[in-house]
């Protein structure tokens, strides 16, 4: 039997940029990696972009997507193209995949299970049918099947389940499979989280083993709409094995991963291993839509379709052979997020208030690493073509007061030299003193550290904000906010001070994780960032805000609690929803050197600070979703601004 070939495309889309997304899709279809494929699969909502949010309600968006679809259907009429878009049918808006072939829209397949947890809110915009659909709709004068079908094309039969459908406990593919499907296509918009690709592999590997078929997954890639990063990583799982995997977290506009396969091998496995599920399983008799291509087929470029000899057997090699550590996944994901944020916002670089601490140092390292990755994947002149000067990409400013130590300025200066970025240092003591004097003049009160500690700390951070904003505006830059998730949890930030910024790239991970990241870099374990003398100096100091007089030896963990304990409490109370007594028992086993009374005090302190800090989290800059949970109220964790948990 002649082998069949499927190309899975991971693509970087931009919400509402329908024409831009169309051009990327068209280029992927016509690329040399796709030209001899029988079927080309694109991710979910790839025409509109996944993150359109309430703009999905706009009829002109649906209309533009349909206009683009009509152009795509003739781009390569002898290949099956499967591509995602929103479709309004009767009274409802659906998240659909369109199946294109022979210059026609062959069918629309709506999503059955809408993602509505974590960072996903699809039920806000889309309707999901409560069962398999098989009807006809009229689209611009064409009658098009709408619903769920088994598609027959050449020598194989395929069906489509969209993203969350593949994660559901009752998968549509279970029904497709008993109706004779060889291949299940799973187009996704599955967000990045450290370690999540391993879960995807497990799900599709087990499903392909259980159903004895070929599972094809593809995904969006990049920082699509600001907060969520997608990681690409298309792969093929056949009868229990992941047999091919494409690039993850790529900086390129698209990547094509293809596989040639023999449907008879899948059917032989099915005959040997698959038996109809019991008990009481009655498969729906789904209709079959059959395409009838001519035996000699030319692709959209007019060349005779010939399979690549290298693809004549299942390729058991995995393209991404080197597994990334969680720290490397974080590094590449944030770098991609920063690159796309810069590119899509059409700005010229990043400005950073470099304090000599771990958070701002990590931001600087990631911006520098981002530039290296962009040059490596998209060409040495990639940034220059976008009007971005290499020398002006990252501008840093150290704003010192009498409460800052010499070592933090040395760390900031040394790191800037190691990264070859622009560095400035200024004293803001005069501005702080002037601000304090003005308020003293209207209140008639002489401010002092014994009575007005918090106010005197905060004014230093707030004075820094207009200066760093001024520098960012002069550069035409985005301002990086350096806060992390641990600080967001307990409100350890000055609003309109160090919380200022256009984007907070580290707010999705804990302080403990960031310190471990820097240690991992210094051990030489991170393939993207090399050890730095400045980081060695930094890790020899204790994390500190440096807002109190030096004689007080201010340290973050003295102000709050040890970061590992804070991180553990946060995870248990916020993410896992564990009650206080269970949190205490867990902490006692994790930190046996701490007394029960001290651990209980830490829990009470965390609960108080978390409850009163929601208003701060509501006002923090947009952040990336990087872990299995986050605290960004607009994309992850919603909590009342006013509450009193007892």
C-alpha positions in Angstrom: 0.0 0.0 0.0 1.2 3.5 -0.8 2.2 5.4 2.4 0.3 8.4 3.5 1.9 11.6 4.8 0.6 14.1 7.4 2.2 17.4 8.2 1.6 19.0 11.6 2.3 22.7 11.7 3.0 24.6 14.9 2.4 28.3 14.3 2.9 31.7 16.0 -0.4 33.6 15.6 -1.5 37.1 16.7 -5.1 37.7 17.9 -7.2 39.7 15.4 -4.4 39.8 12.9 -6.4 37.7 10.4 -4.4 38.7 7.4 -1.1 38.2 9.1 -2.1 34.8 10.4 -3.4 33.9 6.9 0.0 34.8 5.4 1.8 32.6 7.9 -0.6 29.7 7.3 -0.2 30.1 3.5 3.6 30.1 3.7 3.4 26.9 5.8 1.2 25.2 3.3 3.5 26.1 0.4 6.7 25.3 2.3 8.9 22.5 1.1 8.2 20.5 4.3 4.5 20.5 3.5 4.3 20.3 -0.2 4.1 16.5 -0.6 1.8 15.9 2.5 -1.6 14.4 1.9 -3.0 16.3 4.9 -1.8 19.5 6.7 -3.0 20.1 10.2 -2.9 23.5 11.9 -3.7 24.4 15.5 -7.0 25.5 17.0 -8.3 29.0 16.1 -5.2 29.6 14.0 -6.9 32.0 11.6 -8.3 34.3 14.2 -5.7 33.8 16.9 -6.7 32.0 20.2 -6.6 35.0 22.5 -9.1 37.3 20.9 -11.1 37.3 24.2 -14.3 39.4 24.0 -13.4 40.4 20.4 -14.8 37.0 19.5 -18.2 38.6 19.9 -17.6 40.8 16.8 -19.3 39.6 13.6 -16.7 41.3 11.5 -14.1 39.0 13.0 -16.0 35.9 11.9 -16.5 37.4 8.5 -12.8 38.1 8.0 -12.0 34.6 9.1 -14.4 33.2 6.5 -13.0 35.4 3.8 -9.5 34.1 4.6 -10.9 30.5 4.7 -12.1 31.0 1.1 -8.6 32.0 0.0 -7.0 29.1 1.9 -9.3 26.5 0.2 -7.8 27.2 -3.2 -4.2 27.5 -2.0 -3.4 23.8 -2.4 -6.6 22.1 -3.5 -5.1 18.6 -3.8 -4.1 18.5 -0.1 -6.5 18.3 2.8 -6.0 21.4 5.0 -7.4 21.4 8.5 -7.4 24.8 10.1 -9.2 26.5 13.1 -11.5 29.5 13.2 -14.7 30.8 15.0 -17.9 30.0 13.2 -21.3 31.4 13.9 -24.1 28.8 13.2 -27.8 29.4 13.9 -27.8 31.0 17.3 -24.4 30.1 18.6 -20.7 30.8 18.1 -18.5 27.7 17.8 -14.8 26.9 18.1 -14.3 24.9 14.9 -11.8 23.2 12.6 -12.5 23.6 8.9 -11.6 20.7 6.6 -10.6 22.0 3.1 -10.1 20.0 0.0 -10.6 20.2 -3.8 -11.1 24.0 -3.5 -14.1 23.5 -1.2 -15.0 23.7 2.5 -15.7 20.0 3.1 -16.9 20.3 6.7 -16.8 22.3 9.9 -16.1 20.3 13.1 -17.1 22.0 16.4 -15.3 21.5 19.6 -17.2 19.4 22.1 -15.3 20.0 25.4 -14.5 23.7 26.0 -11.4 24.5 28.1 -12.7 26.5 31.1 -10.1 26.0 33.9 -6.9 27.7 34.8 -6.0 30.3 32.1 -8.8 29.2 29.7 -12.3 30.8 29.6 -13.7 29.3 26.4 -17.2 29.0 27.8 -17.4 32.8 27.9 -17.2 33.0 24.1 -18.2 29.6 22.6 -21.1 27.2 22.7 -20.4 23.5 22.8 -23.0 20.9 21.5 -24.0 18.4 24.1 -23.5 15.5 21.7 -22.3 14.6 18.2 -23.8 16.8 15.5 -24.5 16.0 11.9 -26.2 18.7 10.0 -25.7 21.1 7.0 -25.2 24.8 7.1 -25.1 27.4 4.4 -21.9 29.5 4.2 -21.7 32.2 1.6 -23.9 30.2 -0.7 -22.2 26.9 -0.1 -23.9 24.0 1.7 -21.3 22.6 4.2 -21.6 19.7 6.6 -21.4 20.8 10.2 -20.7 18.3 13.0 -18.7 15.3 13.7 -17.6 12.8 11.0 -15.2 10.2 10.1 -13.4 11.4 7.0 -12.2 9.0 4.3 -9.3 10.2 2.2 -7.1 8.1 -0.1 -6.0 5.1 2.0 -6.8 6.2 5.5 -9.7 7.5 7.6 -9.3 10.3 10.1 -11.4 12.3 12.6 -10.8 15.4 14.6 -10.9 16.2 18.3 -10.0 19.7 19.3 -7.5 20.3 22.2 -9.6 19.8 25.4 -11.5 17.0 23.6 -8.2 14.9 23.8 -7.8 15.6 27.5 -11.4 14.8 28.5 -12.2 11.6 30.5 -14.7 10.6 27.7 -12.8 11.4 24.5 -14.7 11.7 21.2 -12.0 9.6 19.7 -13.4 6.6 21.6 -16.4 6.8 19.3 -14.4 7.7 16.2 -12.2 4.8 16.8 -14.9 2.1 16.9 -16.2 3.6 13.7 -13.0 2.7 11.9 -10.8 5.7 12.2 -7.1 5.2 11.6 -5.9 8.7 12.5 -7.1 11.1 15.2 -6.1 14.8 14.6 -5.7 16.9 17.8 -5.2 20.6 17.0 -4.5 22.5 20.1 -4.0 25.8 21.9 -2.4 24.2 24.9 -0.5 26.7 27.1 3.0 26.3 28.4 3.7 25.2 31.9 7.0 23.7 33.0 6.8 19.9 32.6 3.5 20.0 30.7 4.9 18.5 27.5 5.6 15.3 29.4 2.0 15.1 30.4 0.9 15.6 26.7 3.2 12.8 25.6 1.7 10.5 28.2 -1.9 11.3 27.3 -1.4 10.8 23.6 0.9 7.8 23.9 -1.6 6.0 26.1 -4.6 7.0 24.0 -2.8 5.7 20.8 -2.0 2.4 22.7 -5.5 2.0 24.0 -7.2 2.8 20.7 -4.5 1.3 18.4 -4.3 4.3 16.1 -2.1 7.2 15.1 -2.6 10.4 17.2 -1.4 13.7 15.7 -1.0 16.6 18.0 -0.1 20.2 17.0 0.0 23.4 18.9 0.3 27.1 18.8 3.7 28.5 19.7 4.8 31.8 21.2 3.5 34.6 23.3 0.2 34.9 21.4 -1.7 37.6 23.3 0.4 38.8 26.2 0.0 36.5 29.2 -0.1 32.9 27.8 2.9 31.3 26.1 2.4 28.4 23.8 5.2 25.9 23.1 4.6 24.2 19.8 6.1 20.7 20.1 3.9 18.9 17.5 4.2 15.1 17.7 2.9 11.8 16.4 2.0 8.9 18.7 1.4 5.6 17.1 0.0 2.5 18.8 1.6 3.4 22.2 4.8 5.1 21.1 5.7 8.7 20.4 7.4 8.3 17.0 8.1 11.8 15.9 8.3 15.2 17.7 8.9 18.7 16.4 10.6 21.8 17.8 9.3 23.3 21.0 9.4 27.0 21.9 10.7 28.0 18.5 11.2 31.7 17.6 10.4 31.0 13.9 6.9 31.9 12.5 6.1 28.2 12.0 7.6 24.8 12.1 6.4 21.7 10.1 6.7 18.2 11.5 5.7 15.4 9.2 5.3 11.7 9.2 4.7 9.0 6.6 2.8 6.0 7.8 1.1 2.8 6.5 -2.5 2.6 7.5 -2.3 -1.2 7.2 0.2 -1.3 10.1 -2.3 0.6 12.3 -5.1 -1.8 11.2 -3.0 -4.8 11.9 -2.3 -3.5 15.4 -6.0 -2.9 15.8 -6.9 -6.4 14.7 -4.4 -7.9 17.1 -5.1 -5.8 20.2 -8.4 -3.9 20.0 -11.7 -5.2 21.2 -15.0 -3.4 21.5 -15.3 -1.7 24.9 -17.6 -3.1 27.5 -20.0 -2.8 29.3 -22.9 -1.1 27.6 -21.0 0.8 25.0 -23.0 1.4 21.8 -21.0 3.4 19.3 -22.7 6.2 17.4 -23.0 5.4 13.7 -21.2 8.5 12.6 -21.5 9.5 8.9 -18.4 9.1 6.7 -17.4 11.9 4.4 -15.4 10.6 1.6 -13.1 12.6 -0.7 -12.4 11.1 -4.1 -9.1 12.4 -5.4 -7.7 11.6 -8.8 -5.0 8.9 -8.8 -2.4 11.4 -10.2 -2.4 14.4 -7.9 -0.5 17.6 -8.2 0.0 20.0 -5.3 -0.6 23.7 -5.2 2.7 24.4 -7.0 1.8 22.1 -10.0 4.4 19.5 -9.3 3.7 15.7 -9.3 3.2 14.5 -5.7 6.1 12.1 -4.8 6.7 10.8 -1.3 10.2 11.4 0.1 12.0 8.1 0.3 13.3 9.0 3.7 9.7 9.0 4.9 8.7 5.5 3.6 8.7 4.0 7.1 7.6 5.2 10.5 10.4 7.4 11.8 11.2 6.2 15.2 13.5 9.1 15.9 12.4 12.0 18.1 13.6 15.3 16.8 13.9 17.0 20.2 16.2 14.4 21.7 17.6 16.6 24.4 15.2 17.0 27.2 15.0 20.4 28.8 15.3 20.8 32.6 12.6 22.9 34.3 15.1 25.8 34.5 15.8 25.5 30.8 12.1 25.3 29.9 11.6 28.4 32.0 14.5 30.1 30.3 13.4 29.4 26.8 9.7 30.1 27.4 10.3 33.5 29.0 12.8 34.4 26.3 10.2 33.6 23.7 7.5 35.5 25.6 9.8 38.5 25.8 10.7 38.3 22.1 7.0 38.1 21.0 6.0 40.8 23.4 8.6 43.1 22.0 7.9 42.2 18.4 4.1 42.3 18.5 4.0 45.6 20.5 6.4 47.1 18.0 8.7 48.6 20.6 12.5 49.0 20.5 13.7 47.2 23.6 13.5 46.9 27.4 14.5 49.3 30.2 15.2 47.8 33.6 15.7 49.2 37.1 18.7 47.0 38.0 19.0 46.7 41.8 21.7 44.2 42.2 19.2 41.6 43.4 18.1 38.3 42.1 14.9 39.3 40.3 16.3 42.2 38.3 19.4 40.3 37.5 17.3 37.4 36.1 15.3 39.8 34.0 18.6 41.2 32.5 19.9 37.7 31.8 16.7 36.7 30.1 16.6 39.7 27.8 20.2 39.1 26.7 19.4 35.4 26.2 16.3 36.3 24.2 18.4 38.3 21.7 20.9 35.4 21.3 18.0 32.9 20.6 16.3 35.3 18.1 19.6 35.7 16.2 20.3 31.9 16.2 16.8 30.9 15.0 15.9 33.8 12.7 19.2 35.2 11.5 21.9 37.5 12.9 20.1 40.6 11.6 16.7 39.6 12.9 16.4 42.4 15.5 18.0 45.0 13.2 15.3 44.2 10.6 12.7 45.1 13.2 14.4 48.5 13.9 15.9 47.3 17.2 19.5 48.3 18.0 21.5 45.5 19.6 23.3 48.1 21.8 20.0 49.7 22.8 18.0 46.5 23.3 18.5 46.6 27.1 19.1 49.7 29.1 19.6 49.5 32.9 19.6 52.0 35.7 20.8 51.6 39.3 19.1 54.2 41.5 20.9 54.3 44.8 20.2 55.9 48.2 22.2 56.0 51.4 20.5 52.7 52.3 22.0 50.8 49.4 25.2 48.8 49.9 28.3 49.1 47.6 28.0 45.4 46.8 24.6 45.7 45.0 25.9 48.5 42.8 28.9 46.5 42.0 26.7 43.5 41.1 24.5 45.6 38.9 27.5 47.3 37.1 29.4 44.0 36.6 26.3 42.2 35.2 25.7 45.0 32.7 29.3 44.8 31.6 29.1 41.0 31.2 25.9 41.4 29.2 27.3 44.3 27.2 24.2 46.5 27.8 23.9 50.2 28.6 24.2 50.9 32.3 23.6 54.1 34.3 23.9 54.8 38.1 22.3 57.8 39.8 21.7 58.9 43.4 18.1 59.7 44.4 18.7 60.8 48.0 18.0 64.4 47.1 14.6 63.5 45.6 13.7 61.3 48.5 14.7 64.1 51.0 12.7 66.7 49.0 9.6 64.5 49.0 9.8 63.8 52.7 10.4 67.5 53.5 7.3 68.6 51.5 5.1 66.2 53.4 6.6 67.2 56.7 5.8 70.8 55.9 2.1 70.1 55.4 1.7 67.7 58.3 3.9 69.4 60.8 5.4 66.0 61.7 9.1 65.1 61.5 9.2 61.6 60.0 11.4 59.0 61.7 12.2 55.4 61.3 10.7 54.3 64.6 7.2 55.6 63.8 7.1 55.9 60.1 9.1 52.9 58.9 6.8 51.8 56.1 6.2 55.2 54.6 9.9 56.0 54.6 10.6 52.6 52.9 8.0 53.1 50.2 8.9 56.7 49.2 12.3 55.4 48.0 10.7 52.8 45.7 8.1 55.4 44.5 10.7 58.0 43.7 12.5 55.5 41.5 9.4 54.8 39.4 9.0 58.2 37.5 12.7 58.2 36.7 12.9 54.7 35.3 9.6 55.4 33.3 11.2 58.6 31.9 14.2 56.6 30.8 12.0 53.9 29.2 9.9 56.5 27.4 13.0 58.2 26.0 14.3 54.9 24.7 10.9 53.9 23.2 11.1 50.9 25.5 8.9 48.6 27.5 9.6 48.8 31.3 10.2 45.5 33.0 8.7 44.9 36.4 10.8 42.5 38.4 8.4 41.1 40.9 8.0 37.4 41.5 5.0 35.2 42.6 6.1 35.0 46.2 6.1 38.8 46.5 2.7 39.0 44.8 1.3 36.5 47.2 2.1 38.6 50.3 2.1 42.0 48.7 5.8 42.5 49.3 6.0 45.3 46.7 5.4 49.1 46.6 2.5 50.0 44.4 3.5 52.7 41.9 7.1 51.9 42.9 8.9 48.7 42.2 5.6 47.3 40.9 5.6 49.7 38.0 6.1 48.3 34.5 4.7 47.2 31.2 5.2 43.5 31.8 6.2 41.3 34.8 8.0 38.3 33.2 8.9 36.6 36.6 5.5 37.0 38.4 4.5 33.4 37.4 7.2 31.7 39.6 8.3 31.8 43.2 11.4 33.5 44.6 12.7 30.0 45.7 12.5 28.9 42.0 14.4 32.0 40.8 17.2 31.6 43.4 17.5 27.9 42.4 17.6 29.0 38.8 20.6 31.3 39.4 22.4 28.5 41.3 21.7 26.1 38.4 23.2 28.6 36.0 26.3 29.0 38.1 26.7 25.2 38.1 26.9 25.3 34.3 23.7 23.3 33.8 21.8 25.8 31.7 22.6 25.5 28.0 21.3 29.0 27.3 22.9 31.1 30.0 26.5 30.8 31.0 27.8 31.4 34.6 28.5 35.0 35.5 30.9 36.6 38.1 28.1 39.0 39.0 25.7 36.2 39.8 28.3 34.6 42.0 28.6 37.8 44.0 24.8 38.1 44.1 24.4 34.6 45.6 26.8 35.4 48.3 24.4 38.1 49.6 21.0 37.7 51.3 17.9 38.9 49.3 17.1 42.4 50.6 15.0 45.4 49.5 17.6 47.8 50.8 15.0 50.3 51.9 15.9 50.5 55.6 19.1 52.0 57.1 22.1 49.7 56.5 22.6 49.3 60.2 19.4 47.4 60.5 20.6 44.7 58.1 17.3 44.3 56.3 16.6 41.0 54.7 13.5 39.7 52.8 13.2 36.5 54.8 13.4 38.4 58.1 10.6 40.7 56.9 8.5 37.8 55.7 9.6 34.2 56.4 12.1 31.8 54.8 11.2 31.6 51.0 10.9 27.8 50.9 8.3 27.9 53.7 6.5 30.8 52.0 6.4 28.8 48.8 5.1 25.7 50.5 2.3 27.6 52.3 1.3 29.4 49.1 1.1 26.2 47.1 -0.9 24.4 49.8 -3.4 27.2 50.7 -3.8 28.8 47.3 -3.4 26.1 44.7 -4.3 22.9 46.5 -6.9 24.5 48.8 -5.7 22.6 51.8 -7.1 23.6 55.2 -4.9 25.2 57.8 -4.4 22.1 60.0 -3.3 20.0 57.0 -0.9 22.8 55.9 0.6 22.7 59.4 1.1 19.0 59.3 2.7 19.2 55.9 5.1 21.9 57.0 6.1 20.0 60.1 7.4 17.1 58.0 9.0 19.4 55.4 10.7 21.7 57.9 11.3 19.6 61.1 13.8 22.1 62.5 11.0 24.7 62.9 8.8 24.7 66.0 5.1 24.1 65.6 4.4 27.5 67.0 6.7 29.2 64.5 5.2 27.3 61.6 1.7 28.3 62.7 2.7 31.9 63.0 4.0 31.8 59.4 0.7 30.3 58.2 -1.3 33.1 60.0 1.0 35.8 58.6 0.7 34.4 55.1 -3.1 34.3 55.3 -3.3 37.8 56.5 -0.9 39.2 53.9 -2.5 37.2 51.1 -6.0 38.4 52.0 -5.1 42.1 52.2 -2.9 42.1 49.0 -5.5 41.2 46.4 -5.9 44.8 45.3 -2.2 44.9 44.6 -2.3 41.8 42.5 -5.2 43.4 40.5 -2.9 46.3 39.6 0.3 44.4 38.8 1.5 44.4 35.1 0.6 41.5 32.9 2.6 38.4 33.7 3.5 35.1 31.9 1.8 31.9 33.0 4.8 29.6 33.6 4.0 27.1 36.3 1.0 24.8 37.0 -0.7 27.8 38.6 -0.4 31.6 38.9 -1.8 34.5 40.8 -2.6 36.9 38.0 -6.3 37.6 38.6 -7.0 38.2 34.9 -5.7 34.8 33.7 -5.3 32.5 36.7 -6.5 33.1 40.2 -9.5 35.2 41.1 -9.9 36.3 44.7 -12.1 38.9 46.4 -10.4 42.3 47.0 -12.3 42.6 50.2 -12.5 39.5 52.4 -12.2 38.2 55.9 -11.3 34.6 56.1 -11.5 33.2 59.7 
